[in-house]
């Protein structure tokens, strides 16, 4: 166990709030969120629940990063 | 052939040749996009890379067809398809990476019975910082034991301390990912309240790790 993992747990606790949305809800909104990010829109304030979930869920965050890479690749097709 | 969202939907909802051509085109797009989207998680030089991309593309097409009526138009159609594809792909990659790791070797096994500080590797720093970090760790481990149910404790230990992906844990425990996320959320809320009530709010404990 490393200090980074404990530190990450404290960071997660600080960001924890009563109302959070599920991975399924985030999955349904991820395309819209990624396109908004790509257009330079303020996703943190426009879709705060998705943003918060991505901060707290590593699985969803990785999927978001892969989706951004996919959209980037699409521009080069 | 270039298609907009409406054309994709029309073609994929049709029968026969029109649908077959659209599926072939979508598969070709996925086979160009997926390697770039997923190369961070699997080296393209890996002999399994291309067969895996083909599997993911095929599974994505089947899922897209099955869920076509759930597309809400909140993004471009292809973006929606990519979001499905990367979720399928990363799920496969996570399960592949963790397939050799037994459930017993997650934190919920024998390792969990050892005192936490004996397995703790603090950052190199001054002795006072190290002591403060070990104390913070002990507070967390005690808090997890006192405030959480055994199940919440096991899930939090596996996901946060051992780094097990929710996807992998869900598969091993026969649960779905949403259920485990809810378990994690409830555990975080309870642990945060417990630490705060006991006079050690997370921001104070985190400060010991920022030196």
Interface residues (C-beta under 8 A of the other chain):
Chain A: X1 X2 X3 X4 X5 X6 X7 X8 X9 X10 X11 X12 X13 X14 X16 X18 X20 X22 X23 X24 X27 X28 X29 X30 X31 X32 X34 X35 X56 X57 X58 X59 X62 X63 X65 X66 X67 X69 X70 X71 X72 X73 X74 X77
Chain B: X29 X32 X33 X34 X36 X37 X38 X40 X41 X72 X74 X75 X76 X78 X79 X80 X82 X83 X85 X86 X87 X89 X90 X94 X116 X119 X120 X121 X122 X123 X133 X136 X137 X140 X160 X161 X163 X165 X166 X167 X177 X178 X181 X182 X185 X188 X189 X191 X192 X195 X202 X203 X205 X206 X209 X210
